Every structure is written in C-alpha cells, then in structure tokens.
Amino acid sequence: MKRPTITDIAKEAGVSKGAVSYALNGRPGVSEATRRRITEIARELGWAPSSTARALSGGRTGAIGLVLDRRLEAFVPAVLDGFEGELLLQAAPGREAALAIYRRWRAERKVDGVLLTEPGCAAELVRIGLPAVVLGGPGGVPGVPSVLVDDVTGAAEALAYLAALGHRHVVRIAGAAPFADPAARGRAFTTAATGLPHPGTVHPEPSADAVRRVLAARPRPTALLCDTDDLAVAALAAARELGLAVPRELSVVSWDDTPLCRLVRPALTAIRRPLAELGSLAASVLRDVVAGERVGDVATSRPRLITRGSTGPANA
C-alpha cells in the first residue's frame, strides 16, 4: 500500500499543501478548526513524518540540500523560517560551482533532493537523477516543479495604491531579485500598469548613479517600483542628492520587504512576499517528489503591500 503524503492529505481536506504544512508543523497560518481537521485526516490516513522511515527503508538520508550565492544571503533566514527538517547548506560563487556541488552530493548520496535557486541548473539535475524543486519560479521547467510567488498580485496592489495617491508616471527599476523570475516580473508590471499613462521599466546596474539618471530625465517619474531593497535604498540616496523630498516629491516602493526596508529613513513601503511559506511549501513538494509523486508547479499565498513612510500623494 502506498504511503500517504502531504498531497493526499491536501486533496482529502480540500486545502493547499501549504495549509497542510502549517497545520502539521504547528505553525500559524490556518485556523484552529482547519488545523484540527487536517490533523484528524492525517491520522486517519496513517501519515507520519517521513525522514526517519525513508532513511531506514529506502537508503535515503532524510536531508535536503540548498546551494546559495551571496546575493541570497539576506533572504536565507526568512525562507528557512518555514523549513522543518535536516538541511545541508553550502555557498557557491556561480552556476558551475553550484553544479559541481550538486554532482558531488548526488555521487556521495549526501541529500535526497535539493531546493534550487538557479533554474538554469535544472536540466543537469534531471540528467543526473537528483530530485529538485525551484524556489520562486519561473514555472514550466521540464522535470522540475516550481513553487511560485504571485508577482502579478503584488505589482497590482502596489500600482493600484500609487494610482490612488495620484501617481500617473511610475517607473520600475528592474534588477536581479531573489526567488523571482525576471521575465515574470516584467509581465506582472506590464499587466498591472495598464491604464497608467506613463509606465516604464529601466534596467540599470543596482547603484545610486543609475537611479539618479532615471530621476534626472524629463518628465521625471513621480514614483519608483524597485525590484530589490538595495535598488530602493539607492533610489532614496539618489533622491536625496538631487534635492527631491521623499515622499513629497517622489514615492519609492520596494518589491521585496526586508529588515533593511524598516531601518532606512524614510522607511520603505514594500511588497511582502511569503518567503517562510515558500520554504516550507518547497520542502513539502520536494519530499513528495522524492517519494515518487508526480508533482506540478504550485503557488504560495498572495503577497501583500506594507505601507510606510516612503510613499505619499503625487506632487501636482
């Protein structure tokens, strides 16, 4: 008889895998009534945490691997806050170094599978038979499921908020955002900006100089949506050097909410992505993949906009 998985529990309860993960791990995010129902269904199906049993019966380690580069370091605590289980964590300076680590882990049977931050590695992992799940997209990766964050909703909420404040000229400062697909973000911004007379996207290097050139253009944008927290901080610095008051003359929004967004002044309005849920859901999906389940792309709950001091009414 096939051992029940989190997928089975989610189907029986009519809820998402994320909700099952929260309920079984005792984390907030579901009501007590839902938690009790999920727990009861898990008991009836005979579900039990899998790492020990799998390591004993199938020769598996019960461990999951995660390879990171430096640009992701600030986001690791948030993602791992939702993670339960044994994790093998290693830093790598680029794709080739990461692939070397994956090959070694596979050869030495160090991990059962990996959480993948670089989708470009997916084809090689399929070739060597190392189970993987992509953190944050882009989705549709052959042989490797992704856990997606709904950037369309995040962009729509941010731009609707700016439009309600009277902003009509909003520019996106694009950058390499962790656990996000650049093309998907571009499509999300284009979709959300429908109806604004002067939307635009700029692809600078993440520096105050690059953002300064955007703010020196005419007509000057009244609001910026920055893909990363460091780009948003660069926007604050550039505005200060140009004598632009934030938020009276320029509003700034970060597409990622990090501790840095709360520390700068003015504090940055930001889109808060559910990174802890991203980590816990990806781990649950990966365990299903390791167990032989056929798993497709799944999505976290929706991001939400956190308003702070960097946004205000457009200056007429």
Beta strands, then each sheet from edge to edge (+ up, - down):
strand 1: 63-68
strand 2: 86-91
strand 3: 113-116
strand 4: 132-135
strand 5: 146-148
strand 6: 170-173
strand 7: 200-202
strand 8: 223-226
strand 9: 251-254
strand 10: 269-272
strand 11: 298-299
strand 12: 304-306
sheet 1: 2+ 1+ 3+ 4+ 5+ 11+
sheet 2: 7+ 6+ 8+ 9+ 10+ 12-
end
